[in-house]
Amino acid sequence: MKHQARILIVEDEPAIAELIAVNLRHGGFEPVVVQDSVAAQRELDAVLPDAILLDWMLPGQSGLALARHWRKQVRTKAIPILMLTARGDEPDKVAGLDAGADDYITKPFSTQELLARIRAVLRRRAPESVNDSVTVGALVLDAGTHRISFQNQELKLGPTEFKLLHYLMKHAERVHSRSTLLDKVWGDHVFIEERTVDVHVKRLREALGAAGAMVETVRGAGYRLTAAASASRVTAAAQSGT
């Protein structure tokens, strides 16, 4: 019997929650509906879902605060989160992505688009079969053990940042446009905005610490991972402890 992906729906409006749940069932998913942060945490403590549909505006703790909390927890940090909200302005989208959301869906939304986005984040979550090791300067990534180190010091990256770094390191010194990165790192990117790349590059640089200077922004073109051009900046960052 084919596994039905379990989707946790955190939505305080019963009519919207029921509409989403019905469409998810028809789409082959197993929906679980809760209405607030307390019930959501209780459900997560019991059974981890395959993905979370998280409303921004919730009674008590907001969806934004929940996303930040779950991203900090080892047990829940890798679960895909799709933020549902009526707030469609770019600053709000950036805030949602910065909080740890993998995607951002503005109400009202098409149920078919919602299903497609869920499938997209689940595809991106699937582990890659590539188990190679890549070295660029003092930065070493081992895909088989999912470990990254810089100057022999281990670094911790989230799953999306790991895939992004893996691709950039395998194609070092080349400039990659946002659309190329979406296609190569995220896979099916029909429903994903290019702004998502900027948010994850920012997270990647922060996680890399001193090695973050190796990820360069090429104005008007995209991003490039380089060892040589940034050597002095990397050394300076390492010496300053930033």
Phi and psi restraints in degrees (value plus and minus 20) as a CYANA .aco file:
   2 LYS   PHI     -88.2   -48.2
   2 LYS   PSI     115.7   155.7
   3 HIS   PHI     -86.7   -46.7
   3 HIS   PSI     112.1   152.1
   4 GLN   PHI    -116.7   -76.7
   4 GLN   PSI     101.1   141.1
   5 ALA   PHI     -83.5   -43.5
   5 ALA   PSI     111.1   151.1
   6 ARG   PHI    -108.4   -68.4
   6 ARG   PSI     101.6   141.6
   7 ILE   PHI    -135.7   -95.7
   7 ILE   PSI      99.3   139.3
   8 LEU   PHI    -106.0   -66.0
   8 LEU   PSI      99.6   139.6
   9 ILE   PHI    -122.4   -82.4
   9 ILE   PSI      94.9   134.9
  10 VAL   PHI    -127.6   -87.6
  10 VAL   PSI      76.3   116.3
  11 GLU   PHI    -167.8  -127.8
  11 GLU   PSI     104.9   144.9
  12 ASP   PHI    -109.1   -69.1
  12 ASP   PSI     -25.8    14.2
  13 GLU   PHI    -116.7   -76.7
  13 GLU   PSI      88.7   128.7
  14 PRO   PHI     -74.6   -34.6
  14 PRO   PSI     -60.1   -20.1
  15 ALA   PHI     -84.2   -44.2
  15 ALA   PSI     -64.2   -24.2
  16 ILE   PHI     -86.8   -46.8
  16 ILE   PSI     -63.5   -23.5
  17 ALA   PHI     -80.7   -40.7
  17 ALA   PSI     -61.8   -21.8
  18 GLU   PHI     -88.5   -48.5
  18 GLU   PSI     -59.6   -19.6
  19 LEU   PHI     -80.7   -40.7
  19 LEU   PSI     -65.2   -25.2
  20 ILE   PHI     -83.6   -43.6
  20 ILE   PSI     -64.7   -24.7
  21 ALA   PHI     -81.8   -41.8
  21 ALA   PSI     -63.1   -23.1
  22 VAL   PHI     -81.4   -41.4
  22 VAL   PSI     -64.9   -24.9
  23 ASN   PHI     -88.5   -48.5
  23 ASN   PSI     -54.4   -14.4
  24 LEU   PHI     -86.6   -46.6
  24 LEU   PSI     -60.4   -20.4
  25 ARG   PHI     -81.5   -41.5
  25 ARG   PSI     -65.4   -25.4
  26 HIS   PHI     -83.7   -43.7
  26 HIS   PSI     -47.8    -7.8
  27 GLY   PHI    -105.7   -65.7
  27 GLY   PSI     -18.2    21.8
  28 GLY   PHI      72.4   112.4
  28 GLY   PSI      -5.1    34.9
  29 PHE   PHI    -123.5   -83.5
  29 PHE   PSI     145.6   185.6
  30 GLU   PHI    -130.5   -90.5
  30 GLU   PSI      79.0   119.0
  31 PRO   PHI    -103.7   -63.7
  31 PRO   PSI     124.5   164.5
  32 VAL   PHI    -149.0  -109.0
  32 VAL   PSI     102.7   142.7
  33 VAL   PHI    -127.2   -87.2
  33 VAL   PSI     110.3   150.3
  34 VAL   PHI    -152.4  -112.4
  34 VAL   PSI     141.4   181.4
  35 GLN   PHI    -134.7   -94.7
  35 GLN   PSI     -26.3    13.7
  36 ASP   PHI    -171.6  -131.6
  36 ASP   PSI     154.9   194.9
  37 SER   PHI     -86.6   -46.6
  37 SER   PSI     -55.2   -15.2
  38 VAL   PHI     -84.8   -44.8
  38 VAL   PSI     -67.6   -27.6
  39 ALA   PHI     -85.8   -45.8
  39 ALA   PSI     -55.9   -15.9
  40 ALA   PHI     -83.8   -43.8
  40 ALA   PSI     -64.9   -24.9
  41 GLN   PHI     -85.6   -45.6
  41 GLN   PSI     -58.6   -18.6
  42 ARG   PHI     -82.5   -42.5
  42 ARG   PSI     -60.0   -20.0
  43 GLU   PHI     -87.0   -47.0
  43 GLU   PSI     -61.4   -21.4
  44 LEU   PHI     -84.9   -44.9
  44 LEU   PSI     -57.1   -17.1
  45 ASP   PHI     -85.1   -45.1
  45 ASP   PSI     -50.4   -10.4
  46 ALA   PHI    -101.6   -61.6
  46 ALA   PSI     -74.3   -34.3
  47 VAL   PHI    -163.3  -123.3
  47 VAL   PSI     108.3   148.3
  48 LEU   PHI     -97.0   -57.0
  48 LEU   PSI     109.4   149.4
  49 PRO   PHI    -101.1   -61.1
  49 PRO   PSI     149.9   189.9
  50 ASP   PHI    -101.5   -61.5
  50 ASP   PSI     -45.0    -5.0
  51 ALA   PHI    -180.4  -140.4
  51 ALA   PSI     141.4   181.4
  52 ILE   PHI    -146.1  -106.1
  52 ILE   PSI     108.9   148.9
  53 LEU   PHI    -119.0   -79.0
  53 LEU   PSI      93.4   133.4
  54 LEU   PHI    -139.6   -99.6
  54 LEU   PSI      96.7   136.7
  55 ASP   PHI     -93.4   -53.4
  55 ASP   PSI     119.5   159.5
  56 TRP   PHI     -87.4   -47.4
  56 TRP   PSI     -70.8   -30.8
  57 MET   PHI    -111.6   -71.6
  57 MET   PSI      85.2   125.2
  58 LEU   PHI    -147.1  -107.1
  58 LEU   PSI     132.9   172.9
  59 PRO   PHI     -85.6   -45.6
  59 PRO   PSI     118.8   158.8
  60 GLY   PHI      60.1   100.1
  60 GLY   PSI    -144.7  -104.7
  61 GLN   PHI     -93.8   -53.8
  61 GLN   PSI     112.4   152.4
  62 SER   PHI     -93.3   -53.3
  62 SER   PSI     141.6   181.6
  63 GLY   PHI     -81.5   -41.5
  63 GLY   PSI     -54.2   -14.2
  64 LEU   PHI     -82.0   -42.0
  64 LEU   PSI     -66.2   -26.2
  65 ALA   PHI     -85.9   -45.9
  65 ALA   PSI     -57.7   -17.7
  66 LEU   PHI     -82.6   -42.6
  66 LEU   PSI     -65.5   -25.5
  67 ALA   PHI     -79.3   -39.3
  67 ALA   PSI     -65.0   -25.0
  68 ARG   PHI     -80.4   -40.4
  68 ARG   PSI     -63.6   -23.6
  69 HIS   PHI     -82.9   -42.9
  69 HIS   PSI     -67.9   -27.9
  70 TRP   PHI     -85.6   -45.6
  70 TRP   PSI     -52.8   -12.8
  71 ARG   PHI     -89.4   -49.4
  71 ARG   PSI     -41.4    -1.4
  72 LYS   PHI    -108.2   -68.2
  72 LYS   PSI     -33.8     6.2
  73 GLN   PHI    -111.2   -71.2
  73 GLN   PSI     111.8   151.8
  74 VAL   PHI     -77.0   -37.0
  74 VAL   PSI     -60.4   -20.4
  75 ARG   PHI     -89.8   -49.8
  75 ARG   PSI     -49.5    -9.5
  76 THR   PHI    -136.2   -96.2
  76 THR   PSI     -22.0    18.0
  77 LYS   PHI     -86.9   -46.9
  77 LYS   PSI     -42.7    -2.7
  78 ALA   PHI    -115.1   -75.1
  78 ALA   PSI     -21.9    18.1
  79 ILE   PHI     -93.9   -53.9
  79 ILE   PSI     106.9   146.9
  80 PRO   PHI     -81.6   -41.6
  80 PRO   PSI     114.7   154.7
  81 ILE   PHI    -141.4  -101.4
  81 ILE   PSI     105.4   145.4
  82 LEU   PHI    -130.5   -90.5
  82 LEU   PSI      97.9   137.9
  83 MET   PHI    -103.5   -63.5
  83 MET   PSI     108.2   148.2
  84 LEU   PHI    -126.5   -86.5
  84 LEU   PSI     107.3   147.3
  85 THR   PHI    -181.0  -141.0
  85 THR   PSI     135.6   175.6
  86 ALA   PHI    -106.9   -66.9
  86 ALA   PSI     -25.6    14.4
  87 ARG   PHI    -107.0   -67.0
  87 ARG   PSI      86.1   126.1
  88 GLY   PHI    -126.5   -86.5
  88 GLY   PSI     -17.8    22.2
  89 ASP   PHI     -91.1   -51.1
  89 ASP   PSI     131.3   171.3
  90 GLU   PHI     -76.8   -36.8
  90 GLU   PSI     -63.5   -23.5
  91 PRO   PHI     -78.7   -38.7
  91 PRO   PSI     -55.0   -15.0
  92 ASP   PHI     -89.7   -49.7
  92 ASP   PSI     -59.7   -19.7
  93 LYS   PHI     -83.1   -43.1
  93 LYS   PSI     -62.8   -22.8
  94 VAL   PHI     -83.5   -43.5
  94 VAL   PSI     -60.5   -20.5
  95 ALA   PHI     -82.1   -42.1
  95 ALA   PSI     -60.8   -20.8
  96 GLY   PHI     -84.8   -44.8
  96 GLY   PSI     -64.2   -24.2
  97 LEU   PHI     -87.6   -47.6
  97 LEU   PSI     -59.0   -19.0
  98 ASP   PHI     -85.0   -45.0
  98 ASP   PSI     -50.4   -10.4
  99 ALA   PHI     -92.9   -52.9
  99 ALA   PSI     -33.5     6.5
 100 GLY   PHI     100.7   140.7
 100 GLY   PSI     -18.4    21.6
 101 ALA   PHI     -88.2   -48.2
 101 ALA   PSI     122.5   162.5
 102 ASP   PHI    -106.1   -66.1
 102 ASP   PSI     -43.2    -3.2
 103 ASP   PHI    -173.6  -133.6
 103 ASP   PSI     145.2   185.2
 104 TYR   PHI    -159.0  -119.0
 104 TYR   PSI      98.2   138.2
 105 ILE   PHI    -139.2   -99.2
 105 ILE   PSI     102.1   142.1
 106 THR   PHI    -111.6   -71.6
 106 THR   PSI     111.7   151.7
 107 LYS   PHI     -98.6   -58.6
 107 LYS   PSI     124.3   164.3
 108 PRO   PHI     -95.8   -55.8
 108 PRO   PSI     130.5   170.5
 109 PHE   PHI    -150.6  -110.6
 109 PHE   PSI     136.9   176.9
 110 SER   PHI     -96.1   -56.1
 110 SER   PSI     113.4   153.4
 111 THR   PHI     -84.6   -44.6
 111 THR   PSI     -53.2   -13.2
 112 GLN   PHI     -86.4   -46.4
 112 GLN   PSI     -59.1   -19.1
 113 GLU   PHI     -86.1   -46.1
 113 GLU   PSI     -60.5   -20.5
 114 LEU   PHI     -79.4   -39.4
 114 LEU   PSI     -67.3   -27.3
 115 LEU   PHI     -81.5   -41.5
 115 LEU   PSI     -60.7   -20.7
 116 ALA   PHI     -84.9   -44.9
 116 ALA   PSI     -59.4   -19.4
 117 ARG   PHI     -88.6   -48.6
 117 ARG   PSI     -58.1   -18.1
 118 ILE   PHI     -82.2   -42.2
 118 ILE   PSI     -65.9   -25.9
 119 ARG   PHI     -80.7   -40.7
 119 ARG   PSI     -58.0   -18.0
 120 ALA   PHI     -84.7   -44.7
 120 ALA   PSI     -65.4   -25.4
 121 VAL   PHI     -89.1   -49.1
 121 VAL   PSI     -51.6   -11.6
 122 LEU   PHI     -89.5   -49.5
 122 LEU   PSI     -56.9   -16.9
 123 ARG   PHI     -85.1   -45.1
 123 ARG   PSI     -61.1   -21.1
 124 ARG   PHI     -88.1   -48.1
 124 ARG   PSI     -46.2    -6.2
 125 ARG   PHI     -96.3   -56.3
 125 ARG   PSI     -44.5    -4.5
 126 ALA   PHI     -79.3   -39.3
 126 ALA   PSI     114.8   154.8
 127 PRO   PHI     -85.3   -45.3
 127 PRO   PSI     123.0   163.0
 128 GLU   PHI    -101.8   -61.8
 128 GLU   PSI     133.4   173.4
 129 SER   PHI    -107.9   -67.9
 129 SER   PSI     -25.9    14.1
 130 VAL   PHI     -94.4   -54.4
 130 VAL   PSI     105.0   145.0
 131 ASN   PHI    -144.8  -104.8
 131 ASN   PSI      16.6    56.6
 132 ASP   PHI    -105.1   -65.1
 132 ASP   PSI     153.8   193.8
 133 SER   PHI    -141.9  -101.9
 133 SER   PSI     115.3   155.3
 134 VAL   PHI    -148.5  -108.5
 134 VAL   PSI     119.0   159.0
 135 THR   PHI    -149.3  -109.3
 135 THR   PSI     109.4   149.4
 136 VAL   PHI    -151.7  -111.7
 136 VAL   PSI      90.4   130.4
 137 GLY   PHI      40.7    80.7
 137 GLY   PSI    -147.6  -107.6
 138 ALA   PHI    -113.5   -73.5
 138 ALA   PSI     -13.1    26.9
 139 LEU   PHI    -116.8   -76.8
 139 LEU   PSI     104.3   144.3
 140 VAL   PHI    -145.7  -105.7
 140 VAL   PSI     109.8   149.8
 141 LEU   PHI    -143.7  -103.7
 141 LEU   PSI     106.8   146.8
 142 ASP   PHI    -134.5   -94.5
 142 ASP   PSI      84.6   124.6
 143 ALA   PHI     -88.0   -48.0
 143 ALA   PSI     -49.1    -9.1
 144 GLY   PHI     -85.8   -45.8
 144 GLY   PSI     -61.0   -21.0
 145 THR   PHI    -120.5   -80.5
 145 THR   PSI     -22.8    17.2
 146 HIS   PHI      38.5    78.5
 146 HIS   PSI      23.6    63.6
 147 ARG   PHI    -139.4   -99.4
 147 ARG   PSI     125.0   165.0
 148 ILE   PHI    -150.8  -110.8
 148 ILE   PSI     118.5   158.5
 149 SER   PHI    -158.9  -118.9
 149 SER   PSI     131.4   171.4
 150 PHE   PHI    -152.5  -112.5
 150 PHE   PSI     103.6   143.6
 151 GLN   PHI      32.1    72.1
 151 GLN   PSI      24.3    64.3
 152 ASN   PHI      46.0    86.0
 152 ASN   PSI      -5.1    34.9
 153 GLN   PHI    -130.6   -90.6
 153 GLN   PSI     105.3   145.3
 154 GLU   PHI     -90.4   -50.4
 154 GLU   PSI     121.2   161.2
 155 LEU   PHI    -137.3   -97.3
 155 LEU   PSI     134.0   174.0
 156 LYS   PHI    -134.1   -94.1
 156 LYS   PSI     103.4   143.4
 157 LEU   PHI    -145.9  -105.9
 157 LEU   PSI     130.0   170.0
 158 GLY   PHI     -93.5   -53.5
 158 GLY   PSI     147.5   187.5
 159 PRO   PHI     -80.8   -40.8
 159 PRO   PSI     -60.5   -20.5
 160 THR   PHI     -91.0   -51.0
 160 THR   PSI     -61.6   -21.6
 161 GLU   PHI     -84.9   -44.9
 161 GLU   PSI     -54.5   -14.5
 162 PHE   PHI     -82.7   -42.7
 162 PHE   PSI     -66.9   -26.9
 163 LYS   PHI     -84.5   -44.5
 163 LYS   PSI     -59.0   -19.0
 164 LEU   PHI     -84.2   -44.2
 164 LEU   PSI     -66.1   -26.1
 165 LEU   PHI     -84.4   -44.4
 165 LEU   PSI     -60.9   -20.9
 166 HIS   PHI     -76.9   -36.9
 166 HIS   PSI     -67.1   -27.1
 167 TYR   PHI     -85.9   -45.9
 167 TYR   PSI     -64.9   -24.9
 168 LEU   PHI     -82.9   -42.9
 168 LEU   PSI     -58.4   -18.4
 169 MET   PHI     -90.9   -50.9
 169 MET   PSI     -56.5   -16.5
 170 LYS   PHI     -90.1   -50.1
 170 LYS   PSI     -39.9     0.1
 171 HIS   PHI    -146.8  -106.8
 171 HIS   PSI      28.1    68.1
 172 ALA   PHI     -83.9   -43.9
 172 ALA   PSI     133.3   173.3
 173 GLU   PHI      53.3    93.3
 173 GLU   PSI     -22.8    17.2
 174 ARG   PHI    -119.7   -79.7
 174 ARG   PSI     130.6   170.6
 175 VAL   PHI    -111.6   -71.6
 175 VAL   PSI     109.3   149.3
 176 HIS   PHI    -138.4   -98.4
 176 HIS   PSI     105.6   145.6
 177 SER   PHI     -90.7   -50.7
 177 SER   PSI     142.7   182.7
 178 ARG   PHI     -80.8   -40.8
 178 ARG   PSI     -60.9   -20.9
 179 SER   PHI     -85.8   -45.8
 179 SER   PSI     -56.4   -16.4
 180 THR   PHI     -85.4   -45.4
 180 THR   PSI     -63.5   -23.5
 181 LEU   PHI     -83.9   -43.9
 181 LEU   PSI     -60.3   -20.3
 182 LEU   PHI     -79.7   -39.7
 182 LEU   PSI     -63.5   -23.5
 183 ASP   PHI     -88.2   -48.2
 183 ASP   PSI     -63.9   -23.9
 184 LYS   PHI    -103.1   -63.1
 184 LYS   PSI     -52.5   -12.5
 185 VAL   PHI    -116.5   -76.5
 185 VAL   PSI     -64.8   -24.8
 186 TRP   PHI    -108.5   -68.5
 186 TRP   PSI     -40.4    -0.4
 187 GLY   PHI      67.2   107.2
 187 GLY   PSI    -146.3  -106.3
 188 ASP   PHI     -87.5   -47.5
 188 ASP   PSI      88.0   128.0
 189 HIS   PHI    -130.3   -90.3
 189 HIS   PSI       3.0    43.0
 190 VAL   PHI     -76.9   -36.9
 190 VAL   PSI     -59.2   -19.2
 191 PHE   PHI    -123.5   -83.5
 191 PHE   PSI     -13.8    26.2
 192 ILE   PHI    -123.5   -83.5
 192 ILE   PSI     113.1   153.1
 193 GLU   PHI    -101.6   -61.6
 193 GLU   PSI     128.2   168.2
 194 GLU   PHI     -83.6   -43.6
 194 GLU   PSI     -45.0    -5.0
 195 ARG   PHI     -79.9   -39.9
 195 ARG   PSI     -47.0    -7.0
 196 THR   PHI     -76.9   -36.9
 196 THR   PSI     -58.4   -18.4
 197 VAL   PHI     -80.9   -40.9
 197 VAL   PSI     -65.0   -25.0
 198 ASP   PHI     -79.2   -39.2
 198 ASP   PSI     -61.8   -21.8
 199 VAL   PHI     -83.6   -43.6
 199 VAL   PSI     -64.3   -24.3
 200 HIS   PHI     -92.7   -52.7
 200 HIS   PSI     -50.9   -10.9
 201 VAL   PHI     -84.8   -44.8
 201 VAL   PSI     -60.7   -20.7
 202 LYS   PHI     -80.5   -40.5
 202 LYS   PSI     -65.9   -25.9
 203 ARG   PHI     -82.6   -42.6
 203 ARG   PSI     -60.6   -20.6
 204 LEU   PHI     -81.8   -41.8
 204 LEU   PSI     -66.8   -26.8
 205 ARG   PHI     -80.2   -40.2
 205 ARG   PSI     -62.6   -22.6
 206 GLU   PHI     -83.2   -43.2
 206 GLU   PSI     -62.0   -22.0
 207 ALA   PHI     -88.5   -48.5
 207 ALA   PSI     -51.1   -11.1
 208 LEU   PHI     -97.1   -57.1
 208 LEU   PSI     -36.8     3.2
 209 GLY   PHI      42.7    82.7
 209 GLY   PSI    -144.0  -104.0
 210 ALA   PHI     -79.8   -39.8
 210 ALA   PSI     -52.1   -12.1
 211 ALA   PHI     -95.4   -55.4
 211 ALA   PSI     -27.8    12.2
 212 GLY   PHI     -79.9   -39.9
 212 GLY   PSI     -45.8    -5.8
 213 ALA   PHI     -86.5   -46.5
 213 ALA   PSI     -36.4     3.6
 214 MET   PHI     -93.0   -53.0
 214 MET   PSI     -38.7     1.3
 215 VAL   PHI    -112.9   -72.9
 215 VAL   PSI      84.1   124.1
 216 GLU   PHI    -118.0   -78.0
 216 GLU   PSI     124.9   164.9
 217 THR   PHI    -113.5   -73.5
 217 THR   PSI     104.2   144.2
 218 VAL   PHI    -123.3   -83.3
 218 VAL   PSI      84.9   124.9
 219 ARG   PHI     -74.1   -34.1
 219 ARG   PSI     107.9   147.9
 220 GLY   PHI      58.3    98.3
 220 GLY   PSI     -20.9    19.1
 221 ALA   PHI    -145.6  -105.6
 221 ALA   PSI     -63.1   -23.1
 222 GLY   PHI     126.8   166.8
 222 GLY   PSI    -155.1  -115.1
 223 TYR   PHI    -151.3  -111.3
 223 TYR   PSI     135.1   175.1
 224 ARG   PHI    -165.9  -125.9
 224 ARG   PSI     118.7   158.7
 225 LEU   PHI    -121.1   -81.1
 225 LEU   PSI     105.1   145.1
 226 THR   PHI    -159.5  -119.5
 226 THR   PSI     125.8   165.8
 227 ALA   PHI    -115.7   -75.7
 227 ALA   PSI     -68.9   -28.9
 228 ALA   PHI     -87.5   -47.5
 228 ALA   PSI     -72.5   -32.5
 229 ALA   PHI     -84.7   -44.7
 229 ALA   PSI     -46.4    -6.4
 230 SER   PHI    -124.9   -84.9
 230 SER   PSI     -11.7    28.3
 231 ALA   PHI     -74.9   -34.9
 231 ALA   PSI     -64.9   -24.9
 232 SER   PHI     -86.9   -46.9
 232 SER   PSI     -59.0   -19.0
 233 ARG   PHI     -88.4   -48.4
 233 ARG   PSI     -58.4   -18.4
 234 VAL   PHI     -82.4   -42.4
 234 VAL   PSI     -64.7   -24.7
 235 THR   PHI     -82.6   -42.6
 235 THR   PSI     -64.0   -24.0
 236 ALA   PHI     -83.4   -43.4
 236 ALA   PSI     -61.1   -21.1
 237 ALA   PHI     -85.2   -45.2
 237 ALA   PSI     -61.1   -21.1
 238 ALA   PHI     -84.5   -44.5
 238 ALA   PSI     -61.7   -21.7
 239 GLN   PHI     -87.2   -47.2
 239 GLN   PSI     -52.5   -12.5
 240 SER   PHI    -104.9   -64.9
 240 SER   PSI     -31.7     8.3
 241 GLY   PHI      61.4   101.4
 241 GLY   PSI      -2.9    37.1
